[in-house]
Every structure is written in C-alpha cells, then in structure tokens.
C-alpha cells in the first residue's frame, strides 16, 4: 500500500497529475461509451435540434476532445479500447462479431480491466460487450471484470432484451445477464435508463475507501434495436422532440435524450457517493452514426463526410469529453489528435501500473496532452487496413490517405439536416448550467464559468468546412487513392493525391509496413448451433 502511494506521488510530479490531498489515492475511472451516436447529434457541436445539456456540461467543465478518433464499427472500436492495439494487430479489423460467429477478442490479449486489477482496482462493466460469446471464456467476467450487467451480442430490444437475427432463420433470443446468469428482473423497463441505474448501483455499492473503481458503461443508445422495430423511445422523450417533423429522426432524437439523462444519473451517483474529487470521467461514441444502410437510425455526422462503417471522418472522428479535477488545465477545446488506443496506457499509467509497457501497444500515454494541452507523441493512425473489404485508411502528419471503400453509398456527405430548432435554443446556456452534471461538477471548476465561456467553447468545437479549391480533384477511392490535408480539410473535400505524389509515396510506404505487421482477419463462418431455439430461447456460449 505504501509502495503504491509513493509510486503515484512520483507519477504526480512526472506526469502533471494534480497532487492534492487525494493524490496518493488512485483515481476512479468511469467511462461512458455511447453506441452509434452521430457527431452532429449533441448540442455542444452547434446543433440546436437535439439538446444534450448533461453531455455538454461534462465537456465544458472538462476538456472537449475535438479530434478523438475511434474505429468505424462496434467490435473493432471496443477491441482497440480494451487492448490499446489497432484491430489489425488483434485480427478484429473486418466487420463486427456476429452473434452466431464462433470467435471473440483473442484470449491471449491482456485487456484494460486486467491491467487495472493489478493496480488494485475493482472492475465492472454495465451494458454491451460484443467481443465474443461463443465460449464462456470470452465473456467479461472471465476477462478481468468483477461484474457485468448487460448483453453479450451487438444489440437488443430496448424493452424485452431479445436479439433477433431473421436473416439466419433464428427466432428472437433473450440476451441479458447479471454476471453469468440470465437476468429477467428488469424486462419491460427502458434499457438506457436500466443501464444508468445499474451503473449507479455499482457506484453506491462500491467500497471507495478500500479500492479505486473502474466502471465501463457501454450504452445501447442510440443504436438500433431489432429490424422489426429499430427505433424505440419513451413517450415522454418523444413528446420533448415534437419539433422534429421526420418521425424516424424524432424517435432517434428521443433516444439521444435518454442517453443524455443517463449521463446525469451516473455523475449524480458519483456526487452522492463523494467520489468526484478523485475521479476521471470519459465520454465518447464507439463510432460515427449511421444515416443510411444497415441499422440506420437517421443519425447525422454533419458536416463530416461518410458515416458508420466507412473510411471517412464521419465514421471515425467522434464526440469525446473527459473531466477530472486532477487535470491541471480544464474548460478548453483540444484539437490534438487522440486515438481510442491511447486510453489503456493513459489509464494504466494514472493507476500506477507500468506492466502495459512490456506489451507492444499502438496507444500512447496522453495524460500530458489532456492535462496540460501539450502536443501528443502520436504522428499517425491506422484507421484500417482491411484485406477482405479491400480498403485502407491512414493518417500521418496531418495527411489522410483513403483507398477503396466499404460501401459506395457511404462515401458522400450524409445527414445534412433540415434545421429544426428545439424550443430551448434561446436558453441553451441556462439549460446546460442547470443540468445535473453541471451542478455536480461546478464545485470543482478551475475558474468561474459564465455563459460567454460556454458560447465561446461551443463556437470553437464546431467543425467548419470549405469547398474544393484548385488543385483538388474529385475523389473516387474505388478508381484511385485519395489524399487530404485533414488538419485544415476535416470534411475531406479537397483531394490532393495527384498534386502531392511524394507524399502519396510516403503514405503508401507506411501502409505497406503496417501490412507486414498485420494479423489476418479472424472472421469465421456463422455457426447455426448458436440458434437460441436450441438453448431454451437464450443466446449463450454454445460451444461449451
């Protein structure tokens, strides 16, 4: 115990961790991951259609990570977050794990809760897993989490918690568990609120004086439910979105409203438990929102190009906010490039464990980047190299290379909405400052924040795009690779591939080097033995 305290105190000095009376205590780490949230579907980004005061308050009180990159799909993003590795280095680079696919995140990969347990943490996950269920060894409670309440597959119905895969000929199967047991106690309740309540219960039950807490909350919202009823919301949330004419978009907006409420529930629980003075809270979406195509929910990533399951910024550059009183600087917009693989080394370092340094990770410790707004070490990001889909997307030194596509229908600019303002638009700053999250975090603010501060950060976080200018040419990545200077062209409008041949050679060289280190995709044929009809109507680890 004494040794750990000394180590963390030294880390405070070396890394910029704020050394207060609680510095010798390891920080609690709370991560809230949304599912398929469009980058334009939170009001902090400048949209007045869907008001998200709790999520926004977390950003204004903390740090707005304006260039936070994930992967374009659920499974690859979750794998990258938990391993600190690119999916090309774990075999998770192609598509998602189907619920009847006999594979999972490789069992030889050490993941975030296992690192944190070494540092003495209590580790819990509430919500979605989606990293394998074919064998029991793949599930969260056998991979370092002390508890899990939620579902193992890609999505469920928001009320009855069934997953239906009609194209495989299966009936709906129940997919909701508490740890390893089927959990039906909350059937009929709205999933977003259930996960928030279960997370709050973990916080209430946590023995904060004996162990630090790692809690990963992986919400269902606003992902689509089953194909027969993909968009589901509570009547009161729908009523609050009556200003939106399109019924599909209106229901999606109501689902986002519930997600915002869930953030308030979690932060309020931390406040009541007295844990906020030594806690890190991270919020982000696993990938961009799907405007069209598979599991589409009318999400918008405006004005970014592309959407979920694409090589473009609309699928990769997602809303992210982080808060902690331990950060030396807060209340600002960070435009430094941050990647989802960076969180494992950052959290492990903050927790006082260095065993991650003996693993070959792709992520970097970014504590100084966020706490002091310093330039990160990161120079490049492999967005993906996918030999099955036949496309690659790569960032280096401000430039982005795109070759091939996942779906041509995703290659344009989608989700350019009819702007229908919520009634609260004129009172936006008041709405934020009266939110649960603002009230909980306000005592820890590093300076008094006024309405003008909120308005200034909101303007700075808004993504601005500019039309193509010479010497750019139209980009069709199926015909030829495209090149963008993404640092000043976030909407990928000016293709400069023909104009910068030397830069193209550099990008191709680095991609080829990464290809040499890649593992083959781990995808396997679907196994009809997973059919829930063969397992009492339940999705379960059928290979056991």
ABEGO torsion letter per residue (X at the ends): XAAAAAAAAAAAAAAGBBBBAAAABBBBBBBBBBBGBBAAABAAAGBAABBBAAAAAAAAABBBBABBBBBABAAAAAAAAAAGBBAAAAGAABEBBBAABBBBBBAABBBAAAAAAAAGBBBBBBEBAGAEAABAAABAAAAGBABBBEBABABBBAAAGBBBBAAAGBBBBBBBBBEABBBAAABGBBAAAAAAAAAAAAAAABBAAABBBBBBBBBAOABBBBAABABBBBAAAAAAAAABABAAAAAAAAAAAAAAAAAAAAAAAAAAAGAAAABBBBBBBABBBBABEBGBAGBBAOABBEBBGBABAAAABBBBBBBBAABABBGBBBABBBBAAAAAAAAAAAAGBAAAAABBBABBBAAAAAAAGBBBABABBBAEBBAAAGBBBBBBGGBBBBBEBABAAAABBBGBBBBBBBAAAAAAAAAAAABAAAAAAAAABABBBBAAAAAAAAAAABBBBBBBBOABBBBBAAABBBBBBAAABAAGABBAAAABAAAAAAAAAAAAAAAAABBBBABBBBBAAABAAAAGGBBBBAAX
